[in-house]
Amino acid sequence: GKKPKSQKGSGAARWGSKRSPLFVGGGQVFGPSERNYKQKINKKQKVLALNYAINAQAEKGCLFVVDSIKVESAKTKDAAAIVNKINKRDVLIVVENFDDNTYLAFRNIKNCYVIEKSELNAYAIAAFHSILIEKAVVDSLIA
């Protein structure tokens, strides 16, 4: 914009703009900026971390491998029966691919989280007390 007053002659300091951070209503000196906190992890390290996390859960006795996790009725009562057989705390359920009825059955259970094989990571496994995983998922991780 236009200079608020002339450069010379007034005896006062030089003003380039009223939007300067030195003036009331002016700009902010070092304003907030978005920051990306993502860090790249090597593929081999990611796989290794996943294997360590699965082994740690298996050693604790908190890893349960089943042939398939399907709730045909889509009833939460049936899904709750499966979860209660395992434990009373939080459960991570890993399936090969989502089935609508299974998702509907498990979605309203507290501390129960259903994910697909593609979403599986070491943090998810470490964060949950018990892991219920399909045999097909385990076979694909080993291969």
TAURMO-V760755 format. One record per helix or strand. SS is the DSSP state (a for helix, b for strand). FROM is the first residue (numbers start at 1). TO is the last residue. If there is no record, write none. Layout:
BEGIN
SS:FROM:TO
SS:FROM:TO
END
This chain:
BEGIN
a:43:60
b:63:66
a:76:86
b:91:95
a:100:106
b:112:116
a:117:119
a:122:127
b:130:134
a:135:142
END
